[in-house]
Amino acid sequence: MILSIESSCDDSSIAVTEIATQKIVYHKKISQEAEHSCYGGVVPELASRLHAVTLPRILAETKPWFGELKAVAVTNQPGLGVTLLEGIAMAKTLAVLEDIPLIPVHHLKGHIYSLFIEKETRFPLLVLLISGGHTQIIRVKDFGHMEILASSMDDSVGESFDKCAKMMGLGYPGGPLIEALAIKGDESRFNLPVPLRNSPLIAFSLSGLKNAVRLVVEKLGGAEKMTEQDKADLSASFQKAVKLHLLQKSKKIFAKEPIKDFAIVGGASANQYLRDAYEGLCREFGKTLHVAPLQYCSDNAAMIGRYAIDAYERKQFIDPNAIDIVSTKKQQAGMLL
């Protein structure tokens, strides 16, 4: 078995995965959404304190498998430094006390491996990763070769959904709230700009679109004076602009990349509107769309454990005294290695 720990943001999660069969024998995630919702976003120090309480509580439930553990895996980058430290400290302690190898896991690689939970890996693969912190298209040749082809120059898709939801007074997390409202809205009511529409750059940018939403909210008198239909129409218009932006830049990559398998991963990949749009794009380019089960789109330890199985087979271990958090600037470099 491999025990895996995820604490990169506001989800405390631990899983136990059987190496030989790739089956999950235990998985639990405790979300902190209720505690952070009143702030309109994640408060790092609060998240860290909550991890310090919930992670040991979850770990206690995994003791029946301690005698079968061959390794412990933990997310060590990227993420919030103070929350990553909670999981890393626990993993270091387990590795030393149980005398088992420690496997550090890059969080974004974990999201890619959410596609393979209780399944065999399938490479090569083009991947769109859309989450609260990242918007990237990655070419995955195999386990050891993952190259970022395009990324956001500013805000991520997930962050933009959260911030726009906050502007409209909807709450946190914003993605599911905007998606639900958009179903009842008119996506043509507000003519929001599609970012980088006339730019040859193969990159993403959401800050201008987010500002355009702010201007509409102000024009309507602020969140307090907006009607439910105003919010539904703005949600739909915003979601449409995000879709058109993602598709436009993805088309440029699809036209050049011969890889036939394409996947969407990350928390924002749970958005059915975006999934449907990419289903159509894949048909147009003769590609096959792959998505993770909804319960594994957001941060979770099961995806960390699935990646760790392949890392374990390659003996990609690290000294418990050496594991550290890599700076976010280094994380944004072109290669996920």
C-alpha positions in Angstrom: 0.0 0.0 0.0 0.9 3.7 -0.5 -0.5 6.3 1.9 -0.8 9.7 0.2 -1.5 13.1 1.7 -2.8 16.3 0.0 -2.9 19.7 1.7 -1.9 22.2 -1.0 -4.8 24.5 -0.3 -8.1 24.1 1.6 -8.8 20.4 1.3 -7.4 17.9 3.8 -7.2 14.5 2.2 -5.5 11.2 2.8 -5.8 8.0 0.7 -4.4 4.5 0.9 -3.9 2.8 -2.5 -2.9 -0.8 -3.3 0.2 -0.8 -5.5 -0.4 -4.1 -7.4 -4.1 -3.4 -8.3 -4.1 0.4 -8.2 -7.3 0.1 -6.2 -8.2 2.7 -3.5 -8.8 0.9 -0.2 -9.3 4.2 1.7 -10.0 7.8 0.7 -11.3 10.7 2.7 -11.4 14.4 2.0 -12.5 17.1 4.4 -13.3 20.5 2.7 -12.9 23.8 4.4 -15.3 25.7 2.1 -17.7 26.6 4.9 -15.0 28.1 7.0 -13.6 30.2 4.1 -16.9 31.2 2.4 -17.4 34.3 4.6 -14.1 35.7 3.4 -14.9 35.1 -0.3 -11.7 33.0 -0.7 -9.1 30.9 1.1 -7.3 32.4 4.1 -3.9 30.6 4.2 -3.3 30.8 7.9 -6.9 29.6 8.7 -6.4 26.7 6.2 -3.2 25.7 7.9 -4.8 25.6 11.4 -7.7 23.5 10.1 -5.3 21.1 8.4 -3.5 20.7 11.7 -6.7 19.4 13.2 -8.3 17.4 10.4 -5.2 15.6 8.9 -4.4 13.7 12.2 -8.1 12.9 12.5 -8.2 11.3 9.1 -4.8 9.6 9.5 -6.1 7.8 12.6 -8.6 6.0 10.4 -5.8 4.6 8.2 -4.0 2.7 11.0 -5.3 -0.7 10.0 -3.1 -0.5 6.9 0.1 0.8 8.5 1.6 -2.7 8.5 1.2 -2.9 4.8 2.6 0.5 3.8 5.5 0.4 1.3 5.8 4.2 1.0 4.2 7.5 1.9 3.5 10.2 -0.7 2.8 13.9 -0.2 2.1 17.0 -2.3 5.2 19.2 -1.9 4.5 21.8 -4.6 2.9 24.0 -5.8 0.4 25.4 -3.3 0.1 27.6 -0.2 3.3 27.3 1.8 1.7 27.1 5.2 -0.7 24.4 4.2 1.8 22.3 2.3 3.9 22.3 5.4 1.2 20.5 7.4 1.1 17.6 5.0 4.9 17.5 4.5 5.5 17.4 8.3 3.1 14.5 8.6 4.6 12.6 5.7 8.2 13.1 7.0 7.1 11.7 10.4 5.4 8.7 8.9 8.4 7.9 6.7 10.8 7.9 9.6 8.6 6.1 12.1 7.4 3.4 9.7 10.9 3.2 8.0 9.4 3.5 4.5 10.4 5.6 1.5 9.0 9.1 1.0 7.7 10.2 -2.4 7.3 13.9 -3.2 4.5 14.7 -5.7 4.0 17.7 -7.9 0.4 18.8 -7.5 -0.2 19.4 -11.2 1.1 15.9 -12.0 -1.3 14.6 -9.5 -4.2 16.3 -11.4 -3.0 14.6 -14.6 -3.0 11.3 -12.8 -6.6 11.9 -11.6 -7.5 10.5 -15.1 -5.9 7.1 -14.1 -7.3 6.5 -10.7 -7.9 2.7 -10.5 -6.9 2.6 -14.2 -3.8 2.0 -16.3 -1.9 5.1 -17.5 -2.5 6.3 -21.1 0.2 8.3 -22.8 0.9 10.4 -24.9 -1.7 12.9 -23.9 -2.6 16.6 -24.4 -4.0 18.0 -21.1 -5.8 21.2 -20.3 -5.4 21.9 -16.6 -7.8 24.4 -15.3 -7.9 25.0 -11.5 -7.9 27.7 -8.9 -4.3 28.4 -9.4 -3.4 27.3 -12.9 -4.5 27.4 -16.5 -2.2 25.4 -18.7 -2.1 23.1 -21.7 0.5 20.3 -21.2 2.0 17.8 -23.6 2.5 14.6 -21.7 4.8 12.3 -23.5 5.2 9.8 -20.7 5.8 9.7 -16.9 9.0 11.6 -17.1 8.3 14.1 -19.9 5.6 16.7 -19.4 6.0 20.1 -21.2 3.8 23.2 -20.8 2.7 24.4 -24.2 0.6 27.4 -23.0 -0.2 28.9 -19.6 -2.0 31.9 -18.2 -0.1 35.3 -18.1 -2.1 36.4 -15.1 -5.3 34.9 -13.5 -6.4 31.3 -13.7 -9.8 30.1 -14.8 -10.7 28.9 -11.3 -9.6 32.1 -9.7 -11.6 34.2 -12.2 -14.7 32.3 -11.5 -14.2 32.8 -7.7 -13.5 36.5 -8.0 -16.4 37.2 -10.4 -18.7 35.3 -8.1 -17.5 37.4 -5.2 -18.2 40.6 -7.2 -21.8 39.5 -7.7 -22.1 38.5 -4.0 -22.6 34.8 -4.8 -20.2 33.3 -2.3 -17.4 30.8 -2.4 -16.3 28.7 -4.2 -17.5 30.6 -7.2 -17.3 28.0 -10.0 -20.3 25.8 -9.1 -22.4 28.9 -8.2 -21.7 30.6 -11.6 -22.3 27.4 -13.5 -25.6 26.9 -11.8 -26.8 30.4 -12.4 -25.6 30.5 -16.0 -28.1 27.7 -16.9 -30.9 30.2 -16.2 -29.1 33.2 -17.9 -28.9 34.8 -21.3 -25.2 34.4 -22.4 -25.7 37.1 -25.1 -27.0 39.9 -22.9 -23.6 41.3 -22.0 -21.0 41.6 -24.7 -17.9 40.7 -22.7 -14.5 40.7 -24.4 -12.8 37.4 -25.3 -9.2 37.7 -24.0 -6.4 37.8 -26.6 -8.9 37.3 -29.4 -6.8 39.1 -32.0 -3.4 38.1 -30.5 -1.2 35.5 -32.1 0.0 34.5 -28.6 -0.7 30.9 -27.6 -1.4 31.8 -24.0 -4.3 32.5 -21.6 -5.2 35.8 -19.8 -8.3 36.3 -17.6 -7.6 39.6 -15.8 -9.1 41.8 -18.5 -12.3 39.7 -18.6 -12.5 39.8 -14.8 -12.3 43.6 -15.0 -15.0 43.7 -17.6 -17.3 41.8 -15.2 -16.5 44.3 -12.5 -17.5 47.2 -14.7 -20.8 45.6 -15.5 -21.5 45.0 -11.8 -20.7 48.6 -11.1 -23.0 49.8 -14.0 -25.8 47.7 -12.5 -25.4 49.4 -9.1 -23.3 46.8 -7.4 -24.1 43.2 -6.2 -26.8 44.5 -3.8 -28.9 46.1 -6.6 -28.5 43.4 -9.2 -31.5 41.2 -9.7 -31.2 37.4 -9.8 -31.7 37.6 -13.6 -28.9 40.1 -13.8 -26.6 37.7 -12.0 -27.7 34.8 -14.1 -27.2 36.7 -17.4 -23.8 38.0 -16.3 -22.7 34.5 -15.2 -23.7 33.0 -18.5 -22.0 35.8 -20.5 -18.8 35.4 -18.4 -18.8 31.7 -18.8 -19.3 32.0 -22.6 -16.3 34.4 -22.8 -14.1 32.0 -20.9 -15.2 29.1 -23.1 -14.5 31.1 -26.3 -11.1 32.1 -25.0 -10.1 28.6 -24.0 -11.3 27.1 -27.3 -9.6 29.7 -29.5 -6.2 29.1 -28.0 -6.7 25.3 -27.8 -7.5 25.2 -31.5 -4.1 26.7 -32.3 -2.4 23.8 -30.4 -4.8 21.2 -31.8 -3.9 22.2 -35.3 -0.2 21.5 -34.7 -0.3 18.5 -32.3 -0.8 15.0 -33.7 -1.6 13.5 -30.3 -5.2 12.1 -30.5 -6.0 11.8 -26.8 -7.0 15.1 -25.0 -8.0 15.5 -21.4 -9.3 18.2 -19.1 -8.3 18.1 -15.4 -8.4 20.3 -12.3 -11.2 21.7 -10.2 -12.7 23.8 -13.0 -12.8 20.7 -15.3 -16.0 19.7 -13.4 -17.8 22.5 -15.3 -20.2 20.6 -17.7 -20.5 23.6 -20.0 -16.8 23.6 -20.7 -16.7 19.8 -21.0 -19.4 19.9 -23.6 -17.6 22.6 -25.5 -14.4 20.6 -25.6 -16.3 17.5 -26.6 -17.3 19.4 -29.8 -13.8 20.7 -30.4 -12.3 17.2 -30.1 -14.8 15.9 -32.6 -13.8 18.7 -35.0 -10.1 17.7 -34.8 -10.6 14.0 -34.5 -9.4 13.7 -30.9 -10.8 11.7 -28.0 -11.8 13.6 -24.9 -10.9 12.2 -21.4 -12.1 13.6 -18.1 -11.7 12.5 -14.5 -14.7 11.4 -12.4 -16.3 14.5 -10.8 -15.3 13.5 -7.3 -11.6 13.5 -8.3 -11.6 16.9 -10.2 -10.8 19.0 -7.2 -7.8 18.5 -4.9 -7.7 15.0 -3.5 -5.2 12.4 -2.1 -6.4 9.7 -4.4 -4.7 11.3 -7.4 -1.5 11.9 -5.4 -1.5 8.2 -4.5 -2.1 7.1 -8.2 0.9 9.1 -9.3 2.9 7.7 -6.4 2.4 4.2 -7.7 4.3 5.0 -10.9 6.9 6.9 -9.0 7.3 4.0 -6.6 8.0 1.6 -9.4 10.7 4.0 -10.6 12.1 4.3 -7.1 11.7 8.1 -7.1 12.2 8.5 -3.4 13.6 11.4 -1.4 15.3 11.7 2.0 12.7 12.8 4.5 15.2 15.5 5.7 15.6 16.9 2.2 12.0 17.4 1.1 11.1 21.0 0.7 8.8 23.4 -1.0 9.9 24.8 -4.4 9.2 28.5 -5.0 6.2 29.3 -7.1 8.4 31.1 -9.7 10.3 28.0 -10.4 7.1 26.0 -10.6 6.0 28.1 -13.6 9.0 27.1 -15.7 8.3 25.4 -19.0 8.9 21.8 -17.9 7.0 19.8 -15.3 10.0 17.8 -14.3 
